[in-house]
Amino acid sequence: MSFNFDNLVKQYYDTAQGDDYPRLRGWEFLWDYVCEHDTWIDLVNEESSEKTALHLGFYLANWGMFRGSSGLLNTNLDFFKDLADYLFKEIPFEFWELNFTDFHPDDTQKHKLASELFENAIHKMERFKSERVTWTETLKSKILLGLWGQCPALDTFYSGGLSLLLDENPSLSISPKGKINSNSLTCLNVVSTNQNWNLGGYSTHYGNNEYPAGKVIDMAFFQNGWNNA
């Protein structure tokens, strides 16, 4: 079946809204919670620290990250409290303020700054208690999708859906596959612009918060991989 970005996003979204307890809506609870806060540092103040940890931990468990090689199954709530505290205090707030479009190469200065901030954020994340957790590309990207929203999660179905698109359209430049870095976001920006992908128009079920661009892209490729698994 030919890749149709809008149809795939709508199929995923309709499934996520379609019954009482859809697993595909699991990301929304964390995103609504993040959007409730005025500043990023408010997510890890004395009042919110534990709730942030619970939201982050449950989201990752719901999305399959307590199995496999990540090592999260061997941690507890304190790990997620410390992780959230570390992410929002050690990674500059300028990173969390970045949008998907900041990675488009047309604006050289903005693109350079966004790329540097992104690479620094990934480096910081990998340094947090690495002896307890394996920082796979999937884990890093799922955390960023949940808390930041500007990049997709590189799980099995996303990667499969992307590979199918590239098989159909070998001239498209989306690389490197399976890597979470600034170059991958740059490639997605260029292709999404050239292909006129609609990255807006979706909002959360309860909070009515707009879906960020990374989530919309994630939905399309995940659904494409799921449909063809």
C-alpha positions in Angstrom: 0.0 0.0 0.0 1.4 3.4 -1.0 2.5 5.7 1.9 -0.1 8.4 2.6 1.1 10.5 5.6 -2.3 12.1 6.4 -4.3 8.9 6.2 -1.8 7.1 8.4 -1.8 9.8 11.1 -5.6 9.8 11.1 -5.8 6.1 11.4 -3.5 6.1 14.4 -5.3 9.1 16.0 -8.7 7.5 15.6 -7.5 4.3 17.2 -6.1 6.2 20.1 -9.4 8.0 20.7 -11.6 5.1 19.8 -12.4 3.3 23.1 -12.3 3.6 26.9 -8.7 2.7 27.6 -6.6 2.8 24.4 -3.0 2.1 24.9 -2.1 4.4 22.0 -3.4 7.3 24.1 -0.8 6.6 26.8 1.5 9.3 25.6 -1.2 11.9 26.0 -1.3 11.7 29.8 2.4 12.6 30.1 2.1 15.4 27.4 -1.0 16.9 29.1 0.9 16.9 32.4 4.0 18.6 30.8 1.8 21.2 29.3 0.2 22.1 32.6 3.4 23.6 33.8 4.5 27.2 33.0 8.2 26.5 33.1 10.3 23.4 32.6 11.9 23.7 36.0 8.4 23.6 37.6 8.3 19.9 36.6 10.9 19.1 39.2 10.2 21.4 42.1 9.4 20.1 45.5 5.6 19.8 44.8 5.8 18.2 41.4 8.9 16.0 41.5 7.3 12.7 42.5 4.3 13.2 40.2 6.6 13.9 37.2 8.6 10.7 38.0 5.4 8.7 38.1 4.1 10.1 34.8 7.5 9.5 33.1 7.9 6.0 34.5 4.4 4.9 33.7 4.6 6.3 30.2 7.8 4.4 29.5 6.4 1.2 31.0 3.2 1.6 28.9 5.4 2.0 25.8 7.3 -1.2 26.5 10.5 0.2 27.9 10.5 -2.0 31.1 11.3 -5.0 28.9 14.3 -5.6 26.7 17.8 -4.2 27.2 17.1 -0.8 28.7 17.5 -2.0 32.3 14.6 0.1 33.6 13.0 -2.9 35.1 15.9 -2.9 37.6 15.1 0.6 38.9 12.5 2.2 41.1 10.6 5.5 41.5 13.7 7.2 42.9 15.5 6.6 39.6 12.8 8.5 37.7 12.8 11.3 40.2 16.5 11.7 39.9 16.3 11.4 36.1 13.7 14.1 35.7 15.6 16.3 38.1 18.8 15.8 36.1 17.2 16.3 32.7 15.6 19.7 33.5 18.5 21.0 35.6 21.5 19.9 33.6 20.1 20.3 30.1 19.7 24.1 29.3 16.1 25.3 29.0 16.9 26.6 25.6 16.9 23.0 24.4 13.4 22.3 25.7 12.2 25.5 24.0 13.3 24.2 20.5 10.7 23.3 17.9 10.9 20.8 15.1 11.1 23.5 12.5 14.3 24.9 14.2 16.1 22.0 12.6 15.3 23.0 9.1 18.6 24.0 7.3 17.2 27.1 5.6 18.0 29.2 8.6 21.7 28.4 9.0 22.2 30.2 12.3 19.0 28.8 14.0 19.8 25.3 12.6 23.4 25.4 13.9 22.2 26.4 17.4 19.4 23.8 17.5 21.8 21.1 16.4 24.4 22.0 19.1 21.7 22.1 21.8 20.3 18.7 20.7 23.6 16.9 20.6 24.5 18.3 24.0 21.1 17.1 25.4 21.7 13.6 24.1 25.2 13.6 25.6 23.9 14.7 28.9 21.2 12.0 28.9 23.7 9.3 28.2 25.9 10.3 31.2 23.1 9.9 33.7 23.7 6.7 35.8 24.8 4.7 32.7 25.9 1.8 34.9 22.2 1.1 35.7 20.6 1.8 32.3 21.5 1.1 28.7 20.8 4.2 26.8 19.5 2.7 23.6 18.3 4.9 20.7 14.8 3.7 21.5 14.9 4.8 25.1 16.5 8.2 24.4 14.0 8.9 21.7 11.0 7.8 23.7 12.0 10.0 26.7 12.4 13.0 24.3 9.0 12.3 22.6 7.3 12.2 26.0 8.9 15.3 27.6 9.8 17.4 24.5 7.7 16.1 21.7 9.8 17.3 18.8 11.2 14.0 17.7 9.7 10.6 17.0 10.4 7.5 19.0 12.6 5.0 17.2 10.9 1.8 18.1 10.4 -1.3 16.0 7.2 -0.2 14.2 8.5 3.3 13.5 11.7 2.0 12.0 9.8 -0.6 10.0 7.4 2.1 8.7 10.3 4.4 7.7 12.1 1.5 5.9 8.9 0.8 3.9 8.7 4.4 2.9 12.3 4.5 1.8 11.9 1.2 -0.2 9.0 2.9 -2.1 10.9 6.2 -2.5 14.7 5.5 -2.6 15.4 9.1 -3.6 14.2 10.4 -0.2 17.0 11.4 2.1 16.1 10.4 5.7 19.2 9.2 7.4 20.8 7.8 9.4 18.0 5.3 10.0 17.8 4.1 13.6 19.8 7.1 15.1 18.5 9.8 17.3 20.6 12.9 16.5 20.3 16.4 15.0 21.0 15.1 11.5 18.0 12.8 11.6 15.7 15.7 12.6 17.2 17.8 9.8 16.4 15.1 7.2 12.9 14.8 8.5 12.4 18.5 8.3 13.5 18.7 4.7 11.4 15.7 3.6 8.3 16.8 5.6 8.5 20.2 3.9 9.1 18.8 0.4 6.3 16.3 0.8 3.9 18.8 2.3 3.2 16.6 5.4 0.5 18.1 7.6 2.0 18.3 11.1 -0.8 20.0 12.8 -4.5 19.6 13.6 -4.4 17.0 16.4 -4.9 17.5 20.1 -5.1 15.5 23.3 -8.3 13.9 24.4 -8.5 15.5 27.9 -6.3 18.5 27.9 -6.9 19.7 24.3 -3.2 20.3 24.0 -1.8 20.4 20.4 0.2 17.4 19.3 3.8 18.4 18.6 5.4 17.8 15.3 7.5 14.9 16.4 4.5 13.0 17.7 2.6 13.5 14.5 5.5 12.1 12.5 5.8 9.2 15.0 2.2 8.3 14.4 2.5 8.1 10.7 5.6 5.8 10.6 4.4 3.7 13.6 1.1 3.1 11.8 2.8 2.3 8.5 5.0 -0.3 10.3 2.0 -1.7 12.2 -0.1 -2.1 9.1 2.6 -4.0 7.3 4.0 -6.1 10.1 
